[in-house]
């Protein structure tokens, strides 16, 4: 069984292979590797939604962190001048 058959709603999405590769390199038994990947996908499923809402939320949070960091740097620099 493949994960796409197991979780038909998610199916296969680009990037899943990047998550599965390290698991396959360390877990010899394919059945164990499948269930490890399934557990990882339970935690990462929002990143693989067809509407990309999970990735968009993460990118929004990342951009907020970047803006906060840049503003902090500007404040520090303004105090040094």
C-alpha positions as CSV (number, residue, x, y, z in Angstrom):
1,X,0.0,0.0,0.0
2,X,1.2,3.5,-0.7
3,X,0.4,6.5,1.4
4,X,-1.6,8.0,-1.4
5,X,-3.9,5.0,-1.3
6,X,-4.0,5.1,2.5
7,X,-4.9,8.8,2.7
8,X,-6.9,9.3,-0.5
9,X,-7.9,12.9,0.4
10,X,-4.3,14.0,0.6
11,X,-3.0,11.7,-2.1
12,X,0.6,12.4,-3.2
13,X,2.0,15.9,-3.1
14,X,5.3,17.3,-4.1
15,X,7.6,17.4,-1.1
16,X,6.5,14.2,0.5
17,X,9.5,12.4,-0.9
18,X,11.7,14.8,0.9
19,X,10.1,13.8,4.2
20,X,10.1,10.1,3.4
21,X,13.8,9.8,2.1
22,X,15.4,10.1,5.6
23,X,12.9,7.6,7.0
24,X,13.7,5.1,4.3
25,X,17.4,5.5,4.8
26,X,17.2,4.7,8.5
27,X,14.2,2.3,8.8
28,X,15.0,-1.0,7.0
29,X,11.5,-2.6,7.2
30,X,9.2,-1.0,4.6
31,X,6.1,-1.6,6.8
32,X,7.8,0.2,9.8
33,X,8.9,3.0,7.4
34,X,5.3,3.4,6.1
35,X,3.9,3.8,9.7
36,X,6.7,6.2,10.6
37,X,5.8,8.3,7.6
38,X,2.1,8.0,8.4
39,X,2.9,9.4,11.9
40,X,4.9,12.2,10.4
41,X,2.2,13.0,8.0
42,X,-0.3,13.2,10.8
43,X,1.7,16.1,12.1
44,X,2.5,17.6,8.8
45,X,-0.8,17.1,6.9
46,X,-1.7,20.8,7.0
47,X,1.3,21.5,4.7
48,X,-0.1,19.2,2.0
49,X,-3.7,20.5,1.7
50,X,-4.8,21.0,-1.9
51,X,-5.8,24.6,-1.1
52,X,-2.3,25.2,0.3
53,X,-3.8,26.9,3.3
54,X,-1.3,25.3,5.7
55,X,1.7,26.5,3.7
56,X,0.2,29.9,3.4
57,X,-0.3,30.1,7.2
58,X,3.3,29.1,7.8
59,X,4.6,31.6,5.2
60,X,2.5,34.4,6.9
61,X,4.0,33.5,10.3
62,X,7.5,33.5,8.8
63,X,7.0,36.9,7.1
64,X,5.7,38.3,10.4
65,X,8.9,37.0,12.2
66,X,11.0,38.5,9.5
67,X,9.3,41.9,9.7
68,X,9.7,41.8,13.5
69,X,13.4,40.9,13.2
70,X,14.0,43.7,10.7
71,X,12.2,46.3,12.9
72,X,14.2,45.1,15.9
73,X,17.5,45.6,13.9
74,X,16.4,49.1,12.8
75,X,15.6,50.1,16.4
76,X,19.0,48.8,17.6
77,X,20.8,50.6,14.7
78,X,19.0,53.8,15.4
79,X,20.2,53.8,19.0
80,X,23.8,53.3,17.8
81,X,23.7,56.3,15.5
